[in-house]
Amino acid sequence: MRVSIAGASGYAGGELLRLLEVHPHFEVVAAAAHSSAGERVDSLHPALAPSRIGSLEMCSTSVDQLKADIVFIALPRGESAALATGLLAANPHQMIVDLGADFRLGDPLAWERYYGGNHAGKWTYGLPELAQQREVIAASTTIANPGCYATAISLASAPAVSAHLMGNSLTGNSVINVVAASGTTGAGRVPSPSLIASAVMGSISAYKIGGIHQHTPEIEQVLHSIWPEANMRISFTPLLAPMPRGIIATCTSSMCADIDTDPHEIYREYFKNSPFVSVLGQGQMPNTGSVLGSNYVQLSVNVDEHAGQLVVIATLDNLVKGAAGQAIQNANIMCGYLETTGLLQTGVSP
């Protein structure tokens, strides 16, 4: 199938190119980066120099240039919707996976508060590991790829919310506390003072605390869809870590139900048909290095009996499962291929 990429000059776009080079059913025919049109792919992504894709010439970001069976859009917020509108006007049945935020939220008020500007609408949410979501994705042609933090936190919380271990509406405003650290590529490729090496190396810093991070409503939307009656809130503290890629998210909540089933078994049962999610054994702790460069997620499920808390830790690569790999996983499902096709590379640690 012919594939094109809008936003191919960015980190997520480059990761799409890297992963698609070895995909047996998808062929990249266009890589668009408007400000870099005319440059070779490997001039922006030198690691791709040995590959066929590295010799492709970047094209302009236009509907005509991006004609293909599947279009991946990896553009900044606000730009995806305009391009998608043009693509769908030219071909109403166009298959599109948007890696940006434009079509993730169903609530226009949440969009206005966290992003601003016009709300473009909501597409099928592309987190296949949620219950019954694979079937919904398979029946769709337009997919909103989840955010990287949202993927980690949703996967860490969904089984417990489904089992009513988190989010007890009977106690009022039930809070899931999240502290998560991400590598610098999560902020994109555009340089800023907070991302230069001298500001990042040897230092971890917090940012966007107090419920203002843009992934907060996305995560709450996912969890409310699992248990609509629960009055859940996410208290999210993101951290910038001195590493290029990776996310580790610690999700903590009061145990709101006395159950006989081991939480580990709840998680293993929930993800038993999810090839990219590994629920680690008791006492095993995940680390970002183990999933580096892969589409895999590692989860550690822990009960803090002293404080009566459930503590779930998730790690993933923000550019793969948090972006490009998950986008390809969604495209595989839409096209009827095994969701693991082209994505079975394991982490490269150490």
Phi, psi and omega in degrees: 000141182280132185233139173232157184230125172261131185087035186285351181275344182279178181295314180293321177297319177295323179291324173302315180298317180298314183287323182288340179302329183252009180283129185285344186242349182247133177239122179286120180249346179207133175236111187256135175207098194306313183286347180246016181303135181098342178275152175287150179303317185287352173285333178262331180233079186302334181296341181269005182305321181285351188263163175300321182298327181300333182273355178295150177261130178298139179247174178285158182271086180222159181301317181297318182289335187262010181302124182191174176289321180229135175243125171262128179250118180236059183252162177296159179308137178094336181269334182297315187299317181296317180293317180299321178300317178293319179297318182286331175293323179284329181210097184301340181259015181301135175271124184225136168241118181260118180277352179273187187267352195302330186241020183276324189263138177270341184263113180300327180291321176295320177299314182297320182291317189265337183237320184083163181083188184283140177277123186275348183111181184237131174258173175303131183279125190265059172245090191299335185285348174291148183304131179065002185286333177301317181297321179293316179298317182298333181266006185250161173241349178233125186236133171264108180290134182294161172289162185292310176299317182299322178297310182298313185287322179295317180292327178289332187257331190304313181298321180291322177293319179299324179272004180062030172277333175238151173083039182288112182291341182289341180262013180088229185276091181282130186248133168257116181271129184232127168239121186223139179245140180232151172288168188291337180294343177296340180269002179089180188265346181291125185290149175210159182302326183285349184251359179290156187304319183293338178271335187262319187298132176072019184212141171242133182227149176267155178205158176048047177272169179088029175077018184255356179293138188295342179276352181301307181294331178294316179294315180297325176299317178297311185290325176292329178291334179280317181224084187299330185283343183283143180259076187266146170227150174254124171259105194246121174244103177275147179235143174263119184258150181280065177211152182293317185215161179120150174224137167233124184236126176253118183246123186232136178207151174299141174287115188254019176204140174269111182232157180273338184282136175295129178306328176302318181292325176300316181290319179296320179293317181298321185257018185297335179251022181247097188295341183264000180248122177249118174269112186288157178290163180301133181091344177277136180245134180283158174216154186293329182296331183289340181247007183302125178080004184243169177264016184269154175238135173249135180237138173241124183251123187225143174249119174271092184292330179298317183256358181067040184241146168264127183238116180241129182245132179237141171232144175202167174271118185296336180270345182254275178298333178276359182200266191293316181297317178295325177297318178291321175303316178295319179295321176303314181294317179301322185272356178085013176272164170301136185295341180275356186302124178076008188231019187272008177295132177271175180296160186253012181292141003277000000 
